């Protein structure tokens, strides 16, 4: 089952990655003017993307667990008695 906010999280990840690239490039430029721009932007963009994906996977896992528990409580098998 797919998390109901999956596409919104994907859009947010794209925005966060773009912001990370720009801020990393700015910081990289301050530290090491020419090469720092490219390296800082790439590193910060990669890190932001990975962190966002980690958060999405965590949200998906939590949603699946809660959804599974909700369906298990509504199931007729749970009410059955074993002798």
KOLTORVEX-335813 format. One record per atom (N, C-alpha, C, CB): residue in three letters; atom name; x, y, z. Coordinates in steps of 0.001 Angstrom, whole numbers. Each point is the difference from the previous one (the first is absolute). Glycine has a CB too. Layout:
REM KOLTORVEX-335813
<r 'Ala' 'CA' <X Y Z>>
...
END
This chain:
REM KOLTORVEX-335813
<r 'Unk' 'N' <836 -1180 0>>
<r 'Unk' 'CA' <-836 1180 0>>
<r 'Unk' 'C' <879 1241 0>>
<r 'Unk' 'CB' <-1829 -1242 1209>>
<r 'Unk' 'N' <1433 2213 -1966>>
<r 'Unk' 'CA' <781 1224 -149>>
<r 'Unk' 'C' <-501 1046 995>>
<r 'Unk' 'CB' <416 -506 -2450>>
<r 'Unk' 'N' <528 1216 3046>>
<r 'Unk' 'CA' <-331 1070 937>>
<r 'Unk' 'C' <-844 1050 -723>>
<r 'Unk' 'CB' <2137 -408 1323>>
<r 'Unk' 'N' <-3191 899 -699>>
<r 'Unk' 'CA' <-879 955 -686>>
<r 'Unk' 'C' <683 1327 -356>>
<r 'Unk' 'CB' <-1884 -1046 1219>>
<r 'Unk' 'N' <2960 1397 -545>>
<r 'Unk' 'CA' <707 1244 -267>>
<r 'Unk' 'C' <1269 -207 -822>>
<r 'Unk' 'CB' <-926 885 2121>>
<r 'Unk' 'N' <1049 -2023 -2807>>
<r 'Unk' 'CA' <1224 -358 -713>>
<r 'Unk' 'C' <422 1065 -1010>>
<r 'Unk' 'CB' <-608 -2391 303>>
<r 'Unk' 'N' <-300 2848 -1111>>
<r 'Unk' 'CA' <345 950 -1050>>
<r 'Unk' 'C' <309 1378 574>>
<r 'Unk' 'CB' <-1442 -1278 -1586>>
<r 'Unk' 'N' <780 1636 2666>>
<r 'Unk' 'CA' <308 1260 665>>
<r 'Unk' 'C' <1396 -71 624>>
<r 'Unk' 'CB' <-2462 397 455>>
<r 'Unk' 'N' <2820 -1549 128>>
<r 'Unk' 'CA' <1330 -169 572>>
<r 'Unk' 'C' <1073 50 -1095>>
<r 'Unk' 'CB' <-988 -1380 1869>>
<r 'Unk' 'N' <669 819 -3034>>
<r 'Unk' 'CA' <951 23 -1111>>
<r 'Unk' 'C' <239 1439 -473>>
<r 'Unk' 'CB' <-754 -2312 -697>>
<r 'Unk' 'N' <-306 3094 592>>
<r 'Unk' 'CA' <120 1399 -380>>
<r 'Unk' 'C' <835 752 1032>>
<r 'Unk' 'CB' <-2226 -105 -1179>>
<r 'Unk' 'N' <1970 -176 2447>>
<r 'Unk' 'CA' <750 646 1072>>
<r 'Unk' 'C' <1476 -393 -69>>
<r 'Unk' 'CB' <-2068 19 1442>>
<r 'Unk' 'N' <2357 -1274 -1753>>
<r 'Unk' 'CA' <1385 -458 -113>>
<r 'Unk' 'C' <726 745 -1115>>
<r 'Unk' 'CB' <-679 -2261 858>>
<r 'Unk' 'N' <-8 2473 -1967>>
<r 'Unk' 'CA' <600 725 -1119>>
<r 'Unk' 'C' <344 1430 419>>
<r 'Unk' 'CB' <-1300 -1420 -1636>>
<r 'Unk' 'N' <391 2068 2364>>
<r 'Unk' 'CA' <244 1369 456>>
<r 'Unk' 'C' <1141 60 1017>>
<r 'Unk' 'CB' <-2414 528 -407>>
<r 'Unk' 'N' <2432 -1471 1340>>
<r 'Unk' 'CA' <1047 -32 1018>>
<r 'Unk' 'C' <1359 -246 -649>>
<r 'Unk' 'CB' <-1657 -843 1704>>
<r 'Unk' 'N' <1700 -35 -2693>>
<r 'Unk' 'CA' <1262 -271 -694>>
<r 'Unk' 'C' <498 1243 -723>>
<r 'Unk' 'CB' <-667 -2398 -271>>
<r 'Unk' 'N' <-223 3120 -371>>
<r 'Unk' 'CA' <391 1221 -710>>
<r 'Unk' 'C' <528 1048 976>>
<r 'Unk' 'CB' <-1721 -480 -1771>>
<r 'Unk' 'N' <1048 629 2899>>
<r 'Unk' 'CA' <457 954 1015>>
<r 'Unk' 'C' <1364 -429 541>>
<r 'Unk' 'CB' <-2396 540 614>>
<r 'Unk' 'N' <2585 -1843 -426>>
<r 'Unk' 'CA' <1282 -516 476>>
<r 'Unk' 'C' <1126 268 -979>>
<r 'Unk' 'CB' <-1227 -1749 1240>>
<r 'Unk' 'N' <950 1576 -2524>>
<r 'Unk' 'CA' <1018 260 -1023>>
<r 'Unk' 'C' <420 1461 21>>
<r 'Unk' 'CB' <-943 -1841 -1418>>
<r 'Unk' 'N' <-24 2732 1463>>
<r 'Unk' 'CA' <308 1428 -22>>
<r 'Unk' 'C' <766 411 1260>>
<r 'Unk' 'CB' <-2059 415 -1391>>
<r 'Unk' 'N' <1575 -857 2555>>
<r 'Unk' 'CA' <688 387 1232>>
<r 'Unk' 'C' <1389 -632 78>>
<r 'Unk' 'CB' <-2222 228 1146>>
<r 'Unk' 'N' <2373 -1463 -1607>>
<r 'Unk' 'CA' <1316 -629 -35>>
<r 'Unk' 'C' <952 711 -934>>
<r 'Unk' 'CB' <-1076 -2149 526>>
<r 'Unk' 'N' <557 2617 -1644>>
<r 'Unk' 'CA' <840 746 -943>>
<r 'Unk' 'C' <455 1326 600>>
<r 'Unk' 'CB' <-1212 -1076 -1912>>
<r 'Unk' 'N' <317 1726 2641>>
<r 'Unk' 'CA' <354 1274 629>>
<r 'Unk' 'C' <1079 -217 1056>>
<r 'Unk' 'CB' <-2324 881 -425>>
<r 'Unk' 'N' <2125 -1866 1279>>
<r 'Unk' 'CA' <985 -284 1042>>
<r 'Unk' 'C' <1312 -468 -632>>
<r 'Unk' 'CB' <-1850 -601 1617>>
<r 'Unk' 'N' <1769 -242 -2638>>
<r 'Unk' 'CA' <1203 -456 -681>>
<r 'Unk' 'C' <775 1135 -633>>
<r 'Unk' 'CB' <-1129 -2144 -413>>
<r 'Unk' 'N' <418 3131 -110>>
<r 'Unk' 'CA' <646 1166 -593>>
<r 'Unk' 'C' <730 814 1062>>
<r 'Unk' 'CB' <-1760 59 -1783>>
<r 'Unk' 'N' <1169 34 2952>>
<r 'Unk' 'CA' <646 749 1081>>
<r 'Unk' 'C' <1260 -700 493>>
<r 'Unk' 'CB' <-2231 894 669>>
<r 'Unk' 'N' <2202 -2214 -641>>
<r 'Unk' 'CA' <1133 -759 516>>
<r 'Unk' 'C' <1124 -69 -1034>>
<r 'Unk' 'CB' <-1567 -1347 1435>>
<r 'Unk' 'N' <1218 953 -2645>>
<r 'Unk' 'CA' <1011 -164 -1051>>
<r 'Unk' 'C' <-632 484 -1301>>
<r 'Unk' 'CB' <1127 -1992 1182>>
<r 'Unk' 'N' <-792 3188 -1630>>
<r 'Unk' 'CA' <-767 708 -1020>>
<r 'Unk' 'C' <-402 -764 -1265>>
<r 'Unk' 'CB' <1160 1905 861>>
<r 'Unk' 'N' <-290 -2513 -1584>>
<r 'Unk' 'CA' <-405 -542 -1289>>
<r 'Unk' 'C' <-490 -1442 104>>
<r 'Unk' 'CB' <1641 1521 -1078>>
<r 'Unk' 'N' <-816 -2369 1597>>
<r 'Unk' 'CA' <-358 -1422 80>>
<r 'Unk' 'C' <-1048 -258 1085>>
<r 'Unk' 'CB' <2299 -587 -810>>
<r 'Unk' 'N' <-2281 1403 1843>>
<r 'Unk' 'CA' <-940 -173 1107>>
<r 'Unk' 'C' <-1447 149 -417>>
<r 'Unk' 'CB' <1749 833 1499>>
<r 'Unk' 'N' <-1995 -44 -2509>>
<r 'Unk' 'CA' <-1372 199 -476>>
<r 'Unk' 'C' <-593 -1309 -500>>
<r 'Unk' 'CB' <556 2366 -616>>
<r 'Unk' 'N' <175 -3048 -242>>
<r 'Unk' 'CA' <-507 -1249 -571>>
<r 'Unk' 'C' <-26 -1113 1039>>
<r 'Unk' 'CB' <877 691 -2234>>
<r 'Unk' 'N' <208 -819 2977>>
<r 'Unk' 'CA' <85 -1083 987>>
<r 'Unk' 'C' <-1004 209 1126>>
<r 'Unk' 'CB' <2427 -303 -551>>
<r 'Unk' 'N' <-2527 1531 1042>>
<r 'Unk' 'CA' <-943 295 1081>>
<r 'Unk' 'C' <-1442 -203 -436>>
<r 'Unk' 'CB' <1633 1629 925>>
<r 'Unk' 'N' <-1957 -1186 -2116>>
<r 'Unk' 'CA' <-1369 -172 -505>>
<r 'Unk' 'C' <-364 -1455 -189>>
<r 'Unk' 'CB' <193 2189 -1119>>
<r 'Unk' 'N' <734 -2948 542>>
<r 'Unk' 'CA' <-273 -1421 -234>>
<r 'Unk' 'C' <-120 -762 1310>>
<r 'Unk' 'CB' <1218 142 -2173>>
<r 'Unk' 'N' <-319 123 3100>>
<r 'Unk' 'CA' <-20 -721 1281>>
<r 'Unk' 'C' <-1252 332 805>>
<r 'Unk' 'CB' <2504 5 16>>
<r 'Unk' 'N' <-2846 1263 56>>
<r 'Unk' 'CA' <-1183 398 764>>
<r 'Unk' 'C' <-1283 -517 -655>>
<r 'Unk' 'CB' <1226 2045 788>>
<r 'Unk' 'N' <-1297 -2006 -2112>>
<r 'Unk' 'CA' <-1173 -531 -694>>
<r 'Unk' 'C' <-171 -1485 231>>
<r 'Unk' 'CB' <268 1759 -1712>>
<r 'Unk' 'N' <843 -2491 1637>>
<r 'Unk' 'CA' <-42 -1440 244>>
<r 'Unk' 'C' <-448 -300 1427>>
<r 'Unk' 'CB' <1822 -326 -1692>>
<r 'Unk' 'N' <-1259 1047 2655>>
<r 'Unk' 'CA' <-344 -228 1405>>
<r 'Unk' 'C' <-1475 321 265>>
<r 'Unk' 'CB' <2375 529 649>>
<r 'Unk' 'N' <-2854 573 -1182>>
<r 'Unk' 'CA' <-1409 372 200>>
<r 'Unk' 'C' <-929 -1029 -634>>
<r 'Unk' 'CB' <649 2426 45>>
<r 'Unk' 'N' <-291 -2909 -1225>>
<r 'Unk' 'CA' <-826 -999 -678>>
<r 'Unk' 'C' <-71 -1285 818>>
<r 'Unk' 'CB' <624 991 -2223>>
<r 'Unk' 'N' <525 -1444 2738>>
<r 'Unk' 'CA' <27 -1239 778>>
<r 'Unk' 'C' <-782 144 1301>>
<r 'Unk' 'CB' <2225 -551 -999>>
<r 'Unk' 'N' <-2090 1696 1659>>
<r 'Unk' 'CA' <-744 216 1235>>
<r 'Unk' 'C' <-1508 43 -255>>
<r 'Unk' 'CB' <1964 1252 925>>
<r 'Unk' 'N' <-2358 -629 -2020>>
<r 'Unk' 'CA' <-1429 61 -323>>
<r 'Unk' 'C' <-552 -1389 -308>>
<r 'Unk' 'CB' <313 2327 -885>>
<r 'Unk' 'N' <446 -3116 135>>
<r 'Unk' 'CA' <-448 -1356 -313>>
<r 'Unk' 'C' <-102 -844 1257>>
<r 'Unk' 'CB' <1049 183 -2255>>
<r 'Unk' 'N' <-114 15 3183>>
<r 'Unk' 'CA' <-45 -733 1263>>
<r 'Unk' 'C' <-1290 330 754>>
<r 'Unk' 'CB' <2527 4 115>>
<r 'Unk' 'N' <-2885 1265 -82>>
<r 'Unk' 'CA' <-1232 409 662>>
<r 'Unk' 'C' <-1236 -563 -688>>
<r 'Unk' 'CB' <1151 2071 736>>
<r 'Unk' 'N' <-1118 -2141 -2065>>
<r 'Unk' 'CA' <-1132 -563 -738>>
<r 'Unk' 'C' <-153 -1492 288>>
<r 'Unk' 'CB' <328 1724 -1796>>
<r 'Unk' 'N' <795 -2431 1830>>
<r 'Unk' 'CA' <-72 -1439 292>>
<r 'Unk' 'C' <-526 -237 1410>>
<r 'Unk' 'CB' <1912 -422 -1575>>
<r 'Unk' 'N' <-1495 1256 2512>>
<r 'Unk' 'CA' <-472 -122 1379>>
<r 'Unk' 'C' <-1511 263 68>>
<r 'Unk' 'CB' <2275 721 857>>
<r 'Unk' 'N' <-2735 306 -1538>>
<r 'Unk' 'CA' <-1434 309 -18>>
<r 'Unk' 'C' <-790 -1134 -646>>
<r 'Unk' 'CB' <530 2454 -104>>
<r 'Unk' 'N' <-2 -3039 -970>>
<r 'Unk' 'CA' <-668 -1119 -667>>
<r 'Unk' 'C' <-97 -1202 935>>
<r 'Unk' 'CB' <847 815 -2224>>
<r 'Unk' 'N' <254 -1107 2928>>
<r 'Unk' 'CA' <9 -1123 936>>
<r 'Unk' 'C' <-1022 191 1108>>
<r 'Unk' 'CB' <2408 -369 -508>>
<r 'Unk' 'N' <-2429 1576 1090>>
<r 'Unk' 'CA' <-949 284 1073>>
<r 'Unk' 'C' <-1436 -102 -500>>
<r 'Unk' 'CB' <1693 1494 1085>>
<r 'Unk' 'N' <-1950 -1004 -2303>>
<r 'Unk' 'CA' <-1346 -58 -547>>
<r 'Unk' 'C' <-425 -1441 -245>>
<r 'Unk' 'CB' <342 2244 -1050>>
<r 'Unk' 'N' <577 -3064 509>>
<r 'Unk' 'CA' <-317 -1410 -239>>
<r 'Unk' 'C' <-271 -732 1305>>
<r 'Unk' 'CB' <1411 47 -2058>>
<r 'Unk' 'N' <-644 225 3098>>
<r 'Unk' 'CA' <-218 -654 1281>>
<r 'Unk' 'C' <-1351 381 590>>
<r 'Unk' 'CB' <2469 -25 383>>
<r 'Unk' 'N' <-2798 1309 -412>>
<r 'Unk' 'CA' <-1282 419 560>>
<r 'Unk' 'C' <-1159 -537 -831>>
<r 'Unk' 'CB' <1085 2064 916>>
<r 'Unk' 'N' <-919 -2093 -2228>>
<r 'Unk' 'CA' <-1037 -528 -876>>
<r 'Unk' 'C' <-195 -1500 239>>
<r 'Unk' 'CB' <552 1768 -1713>>
<r 'Unk' 'N' <542 -2491 1884>>
<r 'Unk' 'CA' <-78 -1431 261>>
<r 'Unk' 'C' <-709 -260 1320>>
<r 'Unk' 'CB' <2110 -365 -1306>>
<r 'Unk' 'N' <-1752 1127 2347>>
<r 'Unk' 'CA' <-639 -191 1308>>
<r 'Unk' 'C' <-1495 307 -70>>
<r 'Unk' 'CB' <2167 583 1132>>
<r 'Unk' 'N' <-2534 449 -1861>>
<r 'Unk' 'CA' <-1411 361 -135>>
<r 'Unk' 'C' <-774 -1111 -703>>
<r 'Unk' 'CB' <627 2433 -69>>
<r 'Unk' 'N' <-49 -2994 -1002>>
<r 'Unk' 'CA' <-675 -1076 -724>>
<r 'Unk' 'C' <-40 -1280 829>>
<r 'Unk' 'CB' <737 1017 -2167>>
<r 'Unk' 'N' <296 -1265 2960>>
<r 'Unk' 'CA' <17 -1201 833>>
<r 'Unk' 'C' <-1079 78 1076>>
<r 'Unk' 'CB' <2463 -267 -431>>
<r 'Unk' 'N' <-2703 1435 973>>
<r 'Unk' 'CA' <-1031 152 1021>>
<r 'Unk' 'C' <-1396 -165 -583>>
<r 'Unk' 'CB' <1518 1522 1256>>
<r 'Unk' 'N' <-1692 -1203 -2513>>
<r 'Unk' 'CA' <-1302 -126 -647>>
<r 'Unk' 'C' <-227 -1396 -567>>
<r 'Unk' 'CB' <95 2424 -537>>
<r 'Unk' 'N' <923 -3241 543>>
<r 'Unk' 'CA' <-90 -1323 -602>>
<r 'Unk' 'C' <-834 -938 864>>
<r 'Unk' 'CB' <2229 355 -1079>>
<r 'Unk' 'N' <-2892 -1309 426>>
<r 'Unk' 'CA' <-791 -981 727>>
<r 'Unk' 'C' <882 -1086 588>>
<r 'Unk' 'CB' <-1932 473 -1497>>
<r 'Unk' 'N' <3125 -619 974>>
<r 'Unk' 'CA' <914 -1038 481>>
<r 'Unk' 'C' <451 323 1418>>
<r 'Unk' 'CB' <772 -457 -2356>>
<r 'Unk' 'N' <-653 1728 2691>>
<r 'Unk' 'CA' <434 394 1328>>
<r 'Unk' 'C' <-1040 -413 1037>>
<r 'Unk' 'CB' <1293 1926 -977>>
<r 'Unk' 'N' <-2568 -1905 608>>
<r 'Unk' 'CA' <-1067 -339 935>>
<r 'Unk' 'C' <-171 -1504 165>>
<r 'Unk' 'CB' <-1130 2116 -625>>
<r 'Unk' 'N' <1756 -2913 -206>>
<r 'Unk' 'CA' <-165 -1451 61>>
<r 'Unk' 'C' <682 -564 1244>>
<r 'Unk' 'CB' <-113 -99 -2514>>
<r 'Unk' 'N' <-486 -951 3053>>
<r 'Unk' 'CA' <583 -662 1175>>
<r 'Unk' 'C' <560 -1346 -431>>
<r 'Unk' 'CB' <-1620 1167 1572>>
<r 'Unk' 'N' <2799 -1445 -1107>>
<r 'Unk' 'CA' <629 -1285 -300>>
<r 'Unk' 'C' <-117 -891 1230>>
<r 'Unk' 'CB' <1613 1072 -1650>>
<r 'Unk' 'N' <-2042 -2327 1410>>
<r 'Unk' 'CA' <-191 -919 1119>>
<r 'Unk' 'C' <1204 -882 169>>
<r 'Unk' 'CB' <-2449 33 -367>>
END
